[in-house]
Amino acid sequence: MNPKTLVTMLALAGIGSAALAKLPALSDEAKAKAAETAAKTGWSAKLADFQLCKAMDRVAGSYRAEAKKAGKEAPPPVDTPACSDPGAFVYAPAEAKPPLEAAGAHSPPKTAAAPPSTTTPAAAMPAKK
């Protein structure tokens, strides 16, 4: 690779990383909208699987009916799981957890009654075992 191409690639990478660094953080509303969109996408995939399953059942049924009319014997049906209807899309957002500071996760169980240090010199203190 020639040096000119390398310099050009490094410059483009630097410009791209600078552009990404300036993107703002997502707001809570944008995060909620993204979560809802992800849930709807998942539901859409389940709905598409259900519709495909029903279509395959209809095709297999019509194949068997046509074979029966023609006097042919169709192979035995393959056991498959039943088609499960995902129902209507309902989005229930997850409850937001309070941040650790509000939850008291890092706080001591009670306020200290005395300071952790004393005015007694270290030489006068009993030795620790």
C-alpha positions in Angstrom: 0.0 0.0 0.0 1.4 3.3 -0.9 1.9 6.0 1.8 -0.6 8.4 0.2 -3.4 5.9 0.4 -2.5 5.1 4.0 -2.6 8.8 5.0 -5.9 9.2 3.3 -7.4 6.2 5.1 -6.1 7.4 8.5 -7.6 10.9 7.8 -11.0 9.5 6.9 -10.9 7.3 10.0 -10.1 10.3 12.2 -12.9 12.3 10.7 -15.4 9.5 11.2 -14.4 8.9 14.8 -14.7 12.7 15.5 -18.2 12.7 14.0 -19.3 9.8 16.2 -17.8 11.4 19.3 -20.1 14.4 18.9 -23.4 12.5 18.8 -25.6 13.4 21.7 -26.8 10.7 24.2 -30.3 9.4 23.6 -33.0 11.0 25.7 -35.3 8.9 27.8 -38.1 9.4 25.3 -35.9 8.2 22.5 -34.9 5.2 24.5 -38.5 4.4 25.2 -39.4 4.7 21.6 -36.5 2.4 20.6 -37.6 -0.2 23.1 -41.2 0.0 21.8 -39.9 -0.4 18.2 -37.8 -3.4 19.2 -40.8 -5.0 20.9 -43.0 -4.3 17.8 -40.3 -5.8 15.5 -40.2 -9.0 17.7 -44.0 -9.2 17.6 -44.0 -8.8 13.8 -41.6 -11.7 13.4 -43.9 -13.9 15.6 -46.9 -12.8 13.5 -45.0 -13.6 10.2 -44.1 -17.1 11.6 -47.8 -17.7 12.6 -49.0 -16.7 9.1 -46.4 -18.9 7.4 -47.4 -21.8 9.6 -51.1 -21.4 8.7 -50.2 -21.1 5.0 -48.2 -24.3 5.1 -51.1 -26.0 6.8 -53.5 -24.9 4.1 -51.1 -26.0 1.3 -50.7 -29.4 3.0 -54.4 -29.8 3.4 -55.1 -28.9 -0.3 -52.3 -31.3 -1.4 -53.9 -34.1 0.5 -57.4 -33.3 -0.8 -56.1 -33.2 -4.4 -54.3 -36.5 -3.9 -57.4 -38.1 -2.5 -59.5 -36.8 -5.5 -56.9 -38.3 -7.9 -57.0 -41.6 -6.1 -53.4 -41.4 -5.0 -52.3 -42.1 -1.5 -50.5 -39.1 0.2 -47.7 -39.8 2.6 -48.6 -39.6 6.3 -48.5 -36.1 7.8 -45.5 -35.1 9.7 -46.0 -34.2 13.3 -45.3 -30.5 13.8 -46.0 -28.1 16.6 -49.3 -26.3 16.5 -49.3 -22.8 15.1 -49.3 -20.3 18.0 -51.1 -17.0 17.4 -49.1 -14.1 19.0 -52.3 -12.1 19.4 -52.6 -8.3 19.1 -49.5 -6.2 19.8 -49.5 -4.8 23.3 -46.6 -2.9 24.6 -46.0 -2.7 28.3 -42.9 -0.7 29.1 -40.6 -2.0 31.8 -40.6 -0.1 35.0 -37.6 2.1 35.4 -35.3 1.2 38.2 -34.0 4.1 40.3 -30.3 4.8 40.0 -28.0 3.3 42.6 -27.8 6.6 44.5 -31.5 6.8 44.9 -31.8 3.1 45.8 -29.3 3.4 48.7 -27.2 0.5 47.4 -23.9 2.1 48.4 -25.0 3.8 51.6 -24.1 2.5 55.0 -26.9 1.0 57.0 -26.8 3.8 59.6 -24.9 6.9 60.4 -21.7 6.5 62.3 -22.0 7.6 66.0 -18.3 8.4 66.5 -15.5 9.4 64.2 -13.3 6.6 62.9 -10.1 8.0 64.4 -9.1 8.8 68.0 -6.8 11.3 69.6 -4.8 8.5 71.3 -1.3 8.2 69.9 -0.5 4.9 68.0 2.2 4.0 70.5 -0.4 4.0 73.3 -2.9 1.8 71.5 -2.9 -1.9 72.2 -1.3 -4.1 69.5 -3.6 -5.8 67.0 -3.3 -9.5 66.7 
